[in-house]
């Protein structure tokens, strides 16, 4: 453990001790526990009902500690001297019918380390409650608004979370994930975490729970260790959007809507023109719809860059992913 982390841990223990002699027994910060001094945002899109958590920190894999989400229920961000139990417990309290304010009060009531905690809870109705302990390392604070809350601790300046709130409010009308990312980018422009940056995460869930809970988390992006985590997070979100277009193109082909399919594939490839995966499956979709000449043209370019794709093409008919005649296959492999 480096000197700075040892200092943080020692400071945490000292803070706890100052809150009461019984606290040291109840809560001792260990080196392996996340000291997620950070900035984050919890937010909801009133039109779609989607809810999200976005977070960035100078801490490894912050996405494993701060964001907790459940479709149709709410989202929680727990940070500073992180109490990860606040995530699952907070969501459970919301499911019991508690408001975010009531849930937050219950979580903090028996937490003798509450003054070094920072936590925000938002429910599926857009109600939000946030707590910043008096002993969170400055600069620390939060702003709650309609359908969102921004919170930060150990920031370079006290302008970080106001900038986040302003950026989120000004981005109304854009998709929720992009709005959350814009808020975090605004935080970074104001200096962000005084220590710098290392990891980031963006999680989005549906507003209503479905009978297929494995699909209720629509976006789950993490950058665990990177010198520019928000830049990488933005790239990953762009990749996600590109593959949304690919999926839409595949669906359009299944429905015989070739014009729409070409539009969707075109949007995906425009976003990532050098992505061979997108080019390849675009071509296979065309081939399956009878446009073999156009498919072969795209495949020739793919094969030049990586001949393994040609071998993959030979394997698709046996599993039903490519349905063409022998003559057409020869054209596709040429």
N, C-alpha and C positions, 0 to 999 in steps of 0.2 A: 504494500500500500504506500503511495507516494506521500510526501510531506503535507501537501494541500488536503488530501483526503483524510489523513490522520487528524489534521486540524479541524476539519468539518465534523468528523466523528466525535472528537473530544468536545467540541463546542456544543454538539447536540446533547451529549451526556450532561454537560454542565448546565445547559438550559433546562433540561428535564429535572436535574437536581434542584435547581432554583425554584421549580414549581411545586416542590413538596417532597418530603423525605420518602414517602411511599412510592413516588413515581419512578425512582430509579429501579426498583424491583419490577415494576409493571412494564417499563418501556426503556430498553437500552438499545441505542443504535449500534448496529454491527457493521463491519466493513462491507459485508456482502449485501446489505440492504440498500435500496436505491435512494440516493440523495438527489432527487430530481428537482434541483433548483432550475426553474424553467419559465417559459411562457406558454400559455395554451388558450384555446377557445373551445367552448361548447356552443352549439348552434342548431337551430331548426329552420327548415324551409316551410313556411306556412301554406304554400301551395301544394307541395308534394307530401308534406308530413315527414320528410327525411330528417334525421338527426345526425350530428357529426361531432367528432372531437379532432382537433388538430393540435399538435404539440411539437416543440423543438427545445433541445437542451444540450449543454455540454456535459453529456453523460451517455455512456454506452447503452444502446438499445432502449431508449426512453419509451418506445411503444409497448414494451412489455410491462410497464409499471403504471403509467399515468392514465391512459384511456380505457374506459369500461363502457360497454354499450349493450343494449338489448332492444330489438325492434318492438315497437308498440308500447314500450315502457319508458325508456329514457337513456341518458348518457351521464357519465361521471368522469371528471378529471381530478385526480388526487396527486398532489405534488408537494414541493418543498421537502421537508423530512417526510417522505411519502409513507402513508399508511395504506397499503394495497387492499386491505380488507374493506376500506371505505367503498371500493368499487362494487364488489358483489353485494355487500350489505346495503349499500345505498340503493341499488337496483331492486333488491328484495323488498325494501321498505316501500318503494314506489309501487311495486306489485301488490302490496298489502293495502294500497289506497292512500298512503301518506303523500302529502304535498312535498315538493322539494325542501321547503322551509322546515317542515316537520321532520323529514328524514335527516336533514343536516343537523338539526338540533339533537336528535337522538344519537347520531354518530359522535358528536362532539361532547355530549353530556358525560360520558364515562371515559373520555380520552384525556388523561392528564397532560398529554403533550400537545393539546389543541393550539397552544400559542405559537408553535413552530410548524403548524400545518397550513396548507392552502388547499381548498377543495371546492369544486363547483358541481352542482347537480341540476340537470335540466330534464323535464319530463315531456311526454308525448303531446302535452297541451301547450308546450312552449313556456311553461312557468320555470323560473330559475332561482336558485339560491346559491350564494357564494360566500366563503369565509376565508379571510386572510388573517392569520394569527399575528398578534402584536410583536412577536419575536421572530417573524420571518425576516431574513436578511434583506436590508434595503439595497436598492429601491424595490419596494413590494407594494402591490395593490391590485384592485380589480374594478371593473365597471360592468354593471349588468344593464341590459337593454331589452327591448322587445324580441323575444325568441333567441337571445344569446347572452353570453357572459364571456369576458376576457379577463385573464388573471396572470400575474407575473410576479416573480420574486428573484432576488439577486440580479437585478437588471443594471445596466450601465447608467441609465438615467430614469427619471420618473415620467418620461414621455412615451415609454414603450407601449403600455396598455391603452392609453388614450388614442394612440395612433392606430392600434389594432381595432378598437371600437369604431373609429371614424372610417377606416378602410372597409370594414364589414358593412356598415350602414350605407356607404356610398356605392357598394357593389350590388345593391338590390336588383333582382331580375336575372342575374347570372346563376348557373347551377351552384348548389350548396358547396360542393367540394372546392370549386374554383374560388368561391367567396372566402372560405376558410383559409385557403392558401394565400390569398391576397392579404388577409389580416396578418398572417404570420410574416409575410414578406415586409409588411409595413413595420412590424416589430423589429425586424433585422435592420431596416434602414435607420431606425432610431438607436441602434447600438446593440439591442438584444441583450443576451446573457453577458454579464461582465467578463466571464471566463472565455467566451467564444462560443463555438458551436461544434456539435459532433453527431447528433442523431435527431431524427424527426419521424413523425407518424401522422397518418390521416386515415380516419375510420368513418364510414358512413353506413347507417342502417335505415331500413324502411320505417315509415311512420306507423305502419300496422303490422302486427305479427301475422304470418301466414301459416299454412299447414305444411310448408316446406322451410323450416327454420334454417336449413343449411344455405338457403339463398337469401336470407333476410339481411345479411351483411353485404351490401352492394359494392363497397370499396374498402379495401384493407391494405394500405400501403405503408411500408416501413423502410426507413433508411437507418440501419443500426450503427454504422461507423463510417463517416465521410467528412472530408474537409469542407464541403459545401452541401450540407444535408438538404436545405430547402431547394437548391438548384436541382439536386438529384430527385427530390420528391416531385417537383414540377415536371421533370422529364418522365417519371413513372406515371404521373396522372395523364400526361399526353399520350403515353403508350396505351394506357387503359382506354382512353377515348378512341384511339385509333382502332383498337380491337373491338370496341362497340360497333364501329362502322363495319368491320369485317363480319361480325356476327349478323348485323342487319342485312348485309349483302347476301350471306348464305341463306338467310330466311327468305329473302326476296326471290332467290333462284328456286327455292323449294316451291314457292307459290307461282312460279312462272313469270315473275315481274322483272324481266331482264333489264329494262331501262333503269329501274330503281336499284337493282343489284350493281350495275355498272357505276352509278352515282356513288353508292356507298363504298364500293371497292376503291373508286377514284379518290374519295375523301381520305380513306385510310392510307393509301399509298402516297398521297400528297403530304401527309403528316410525317411519314417515314419512308421516303423513296428508296432507301437502300436496304429495307427489311426483306430478305429473301422469303421468309415465311409467309408474309402477306402476299407477295407476288405469286408464290407457288400455289397457295390455296385459291387465290383468285383465278389462276389458270385452270386448276382442276374443276372449279365451279363452272367455268365457261365450257370446258370439255364435256361435262355431264349434261350441259344444256344444249349440246349440239354445235357449239361454236369452236370447233376443233382447230381451225386455221388460226384464229385469234389466240387460242390457248397455246398452241405450239410456238407461236411467236414469243410469247412471254416466257415459256419454259426454256427456250433456247438461251435467253439471257440469263436465266437462273442457273442452267447447267454450266455455262461458261464460268460462273463465279464459284460454283461448288458442284462437282459431278455426282456427289452422293444423292442429290435430289432426283437424278435420273433413275438411280437404283430404286429409290422410294416409289417412283411412279410405277415401276414394274410390279410392286408388291400390293398396290391399292386394289386391283380388280378382285383378288382372292378374298378380300374382306368386304367387298361391296362398296368401296368408296370411289371407285371409278368404273363407269359402265359405258364402254365404247367397244366398237368392233376391232378386229385384228388389224385391219387396214388403218383405222383411226389411231390405234395404239402406236403403230409404226411411225405415224406423223408426229405423235407426241414425244416419241423417244429420239427422233432424228436430231 
